[in-house]
Amino acid sequence: MTEETKAIILQNTETKITETTKILDELRRLLKTTDDIQLFMSQKNIHLKLDNLKSLLEYRMFIALLILDLASAMRIYLNARFHYEELYSARQIIVIINEGFKKIYNFIQKNEKGEENINHRKDSFWIKNIASIIEKDLPYLQQEYKSLTAELENYLNTNFDSIRTQRDLSIHYDRNPANVYDMLLKLNIEETFKRMISFLDILNKMFKFTDQLVYGYKEKTYKEKNIHNKNIDSMILKLESFKNAENNENISSFQDFLRNLKNILPDNKSPNT
């Protein structure tokens, strides 16, 4: 790698880390806001489903963390002064890919009889959370979901034969240190970075996809809010007909309370975070 190429990659990863960190901070703020809204609504005995929106925000945060981790590991490699530092960076990338993929999609395990156990797959983010949200609330995004699922399957089938062994030795080491050292000697750094680039490509596509998901779900939520607000307006109007000299103050106070309920959610906008 030439010094010019290294400088370009360092600049690109610096920009990526800066931008993604800002997004991560905003996602954390949005998640807290969602929690606050849900708590407020429950205290007023008003049912508003925000669990799916929270799951989307949390999943988007997870993808952002993986992107940050991989970009940071890349910078360690580019700034390395010793070959072992380069190997350490490659090991970290292997661990991040393995653990990240496991959380996103997980692996199908087989027993001695060759029977498949898909329980872990069913509990993964991609199947348990995202598939459920699309099926129930955003079916128009089903095709994009299937396309990304196919990419996950393809990545699993072409990249994980050696990654799992390398990951296990990188995290747990071994009773025989020679096994770890032999793994390091055989570690193909160039091949590891090719795997990282392929995985990053999937992560970036997922990040854009979660942007669509969050916006779609927020649109659905705001439509429900508009219906909710129309019902409040109707209730406020009906209360006018019950006013008299004795109850005017109490009814007016309750009408003010109802008007405040209309402001529990921020204005809708396309999420760029």
N, C-alpha and C positions, 0 to 999 in steps of 0.2 A: 504494500500500500504506500503510495507516494505521500509526502508531507502535505501536498495541496489537497489530496483526497481526504486525508485525515482531518485537516482543518475544516473542510466543508462539512464532514460528518459531525465533528464536534460542535460546529455552529448550529447545524440542524437539530441535533439532540438537545442542545441548550434551549433552543426555541421551543421544542416539543415539551420539554420539562416545564418551562415557564408557563406555557399556555395550558397544559394539562393540570398543573397545580392550581391555577386560577379556577378552572372548571371544577376541580375537586372541592375547593373551598366553597364555591357556589352551590354545588350539589349537597354539601353538608348543611348549608344554610337552608336550602329548600326542604331537606329532610326534617330538620328541626321545626320549620314552619308547618309542615304537614302534621307532625306530631302535636304541635300546639293547637292547630285547627281541630284535629280529631278529639283532643281532650276537651276543648271548649264546647264542641257540639255534643259530646257525651254528657257533659255537665248540664246542658240545657235539654237533655233527653231528646235530642234530634239525631236521627240515624243518617250518617253520611259515610259511604264506603270509600275509604282511602287506602286500604291495605294493598291493593294492586299497584297503586301509584307509588307507595312506599317501596314495594318490591322492585319496581322499575328503577327508582332512584338508587337503591342499594346496589342493584346489579350494574348500573352505569358507573357507580363509584368503584366497584370491583374491577371493571374493565380499565378504568383510569389508573388504578393502582398498578395493574399488571403492565400497562404501557410505561408508567414512570419507572417501575423496577427494571424493565428490559432496557430502557434508555440509559438508566444509571449504570447498569452492568456493562453496557456498550462503552460508556465513557471511561470506566475503569480500565477496559481493554485498551482503548486508544491512548490513555495516559500512562500505561504500564511501562516500567523501566526494566523489569525482569520477566523472563519467560514464564516463571511460575505465577506471576500476577496475571498474565494472559490466560493461563490455565485456570486460575481461580475464577476469573470473569466468565470463562466458558462453562465452568461447573455451575456457577450461579444462574446462568441462562438456562441450562438444562433443568435445574431445580424449579425455576420460575415457570418454564413451559409445562413441565409435568404437573406441578401443583395447580397451576392456573387452568390447564385443560381438565384436570380432575374435578375442580369446582364447577367449571362451566358445563361439562358434558359427561364426565366420568367414563369409566371403562366397564365393559361387560366381562365378567369373570366366568371361567369354566371350571367345573369340578373334574375329578378323576375320570368320570364317565363321559366327559365332554358336554355335559348339560350346562346351559347358560344361566347365569344369575344376573338379572337386569335390575335388581333392587337399587343398587347404587346409581345406575343411570336414571332411574325414575325419580331419585331424590336430588338430581343435579339442578343447578340454576336453570339451565336451558329447557329442561323437560318439566320440572315441577312448577317453576314460576312463570317463565316466559311463554311456554306453550299454552299453559292454562289461561293466561291473560289474553292471548291472541284468540283462543277458541271462544272464550266467554264474552270478551269486550271489543276486540279489534280484528274480526275475521278477515277484513279486507287486506290485512298484511300477511296473510297465510303464505302466499307465494314467496315473498321475501324470506320468511322464516324457513321454508323448506329448502330454499337455495343455500342459506347459511348452514343449515343442518347437513346438507350434502358436502359442503366444504369441510365441516368438522369431521365427518366420516372419512373423507379422503385423506385429511391430515393424519388422522389416527392410523389409517392403514399403511401410510407411507413413511411415518416418522418415529414410531414408538417402539420398534423392536429393540433398539439399543438404548433409547433414552431412559427407560425404566431402570435398567441395570446401572447405568451411569448415575442416575438420580439417587438410587439406594446407597451406592458407595460414597456419593458426595455428601449425603446427609448423615448416614449411620456409620460410615467408615466400614470396618470389617475386623473380625478377630485377627485376621492376618493382614498387617499393614501393606505387605507386598502386593495384595490384590488391588488396593487403592492406588498404589504407585504405578502398577502395571496399567491400570485403567487410564491414568494420567498420561503415560507414555504413548498410549494408543489413541488418545483423544484427538480427534480431527477438528481443530478450531474452525477452519474454513467451513466444514460441513455443519458445525454447530451454528454458525452465523447464518447459513442458508436456511436452516430450520427456524431460526429466530425470525428472519425476514418473512417467511411464509406464515408464521404464527401471528406476527405483527399485522400482516395484511388482513387476516381474519379478525383480529381485535379491532382494527380501524373500521372495518365494515360493520362490525357489531356496534361500535360506538355510534356510528351514523344511524344504524338501525334503532338503537335505543332512543336516539333523539326523536325519531318518528313515533316510537311507542309512547314516550312521555308526552309528546304533543297530542297524539291521538287520544290518550287517556285523559289528559287535561281538558281537551275539547268535550269529551263525554261528560266529565265532571261538571264543566261549566254549563252544559246544556241542562243537566240535572239542577244546577244552581238556579238557572233562569226560571225553570218550572217552579222551583221552591220559592223564588222571589215573587213570581206572579201569584202564587197562593197566599203569600204574606200580604201583598197589595190588596188582594180580594178581602182578606180578613180585616185589614185596617179599614177598608171602606165599609164593610158590614158593621164594624164596631161604631161607626159614626151614627148609625140609626138608633143605637141603644143609649146614646148620651142623654143625660138630663142634668138638672142643677145639682143633684146629689152625687152622681157618679162621674161627672165630667172629668174631674182631676185624676181619678183612678184609671179611667179608660184612656185618657190622653197619655198618661204615664206608660200604660201597657202598649199603646200604639208606638210610642218612642222606642220601647224595647224591641218591638217587632221590626221597626225600621233599621235598628242597629244590627239585627241578624242578617240583613242584606249585605253587609260589608265584611262578612267573615272570611271571604276569599279575595286574594288580589285580582286585578284585572287580568284577563286571559291574554297570552301572547305566545308566539312560537318560541320554544325554549332553545336557546343557543348554548345551553350548558348541559 
